[in-house]
Amino acid sequence: VVLSAEHKKIRDAVENHRRDVKYTLHNLLRTGLAPVFPEALWKKILLDQVVDFDEINAFFFSTKLDLDPTPVSTVESALHKALGRSAEKKTVSSSVVWFRCFDKYVKAVETIFPYRTNELRAWREHIDDLFTSKVEDSHARVIAYDIAARKVIGSNPAILFNQYNAPEITKLQRAFLDRDGVRYNDIGGTGGSAKSARTKLAKKREREICNNWNEGKCFRSACSRRHVCSSCEGPHVVTLCKPKSS
């Protein structure tokens, strides 16, 4: 395989980091210029390996505190401890969370490979197009496809993020997103199937009170929401609800 100049640039940088990745990481964190990011995942960034977005999600957006009393030696390490440990996982289960984690990932990658901005933007737009073109029930499949594709990109130096039309990537897209794809019904650790998602939504609606009914605007013969008072849950609309005397 003949690599382009951009491929070679990334490959050469990775080989340089690989000579002493611990020393490189130590120097990176000492500069104070690197964005806050899970320390355990910086090594993967330096070696251009796939990063688990569940760990990014847990690191930045978990409410669990790290109570480890072990002292820290730098401000950067203190921030890492305060935000949480990367070993914890918090599943990326929606497009909103995916974008939030991807943008954190991009900042880290651009710190090490500042010339990859357009490449990463292309992948973001590609996934955005998929989220936009799919019903919300299928977003879990888009996320599963992203995981599988990033694993291929992270293990193959001949494929960059802006090469999502490469045969290895398009094959995964068909497998996960086409209805007859071999991975279409996979859960993939990113959420339930479309059927289970619809079931959960139906159960949620069964518990909800119908606001349209309370406003005299619900004309459905089989409404999935409850036709009860939104104030006291009695068998009348809210405008007929009489407050209890004290």
LINTAFEN-V834784 format. One record per backbone hydrogen bond with DSSP energy under -1.0 kcal/mol. NH is the residue of the N-H (numbers start at 0). CO is the residue of the C=O. If there is no record, write none. Layout:
BEGIN
NH_CO, NH_CO
END
This chain:
BEGIN
7_3, 8_4, 9_5, 10_6, 11_7, 12_8, 13_9, 14_10, 15_11, 16_12, 17_13, 19_16, 23_19, 24_20, 25_21, 26_22, 27_23, 28_24, 29_25, 30_26, 40_37, 44_40, 45_41, 46_42, 47_44, 48_43, 55_51, 56_52, 57_53, 58_54, 59_55, 60_56, 61_57, 77_73, 78_74, 79_75, 80_76, 81_77, 82_78, 83_79, 87_84, 89_53, 97_93, 98_94, 99_95, 100_96, 101_97, 102_98, 103_99, 104_100, 105_101, 106_102, 107_103, 108_104, 109_105, 110_106, 111_107, 112_108, 115_112, 119_115, 120_116, 121_117, 122_118, 123_119, 124_120, 125_121, 126_122, 127_123, 128_124, 129_125, 130_126, 131_127, 132_128, 137_134, 138_135, 141_137, 142_138, 143_139, 144_140, 145_141, 146_142, 147_143, 148_144, 149_145, 150_146, 151_147, 152_148, 153_149, 155_151, 158_155, 162_159, 165_162, 168_165, 169_165, 170_166, 172_168, 173_169, 174_170, 175_171, 176_172, 177_173, 180_177, 182_174, 183_180, 185_182, 189_186, 196_192, 197_193, 198_194, 199_195, 200_196, 201_197, 202_198, 203_199, 204_200, 205_201, 209_225, 213_209, 214_210, 215_212, 216_211, 225_207, 227_225, 228_233, 232_228, 235_233, 239_236, 240_237
END
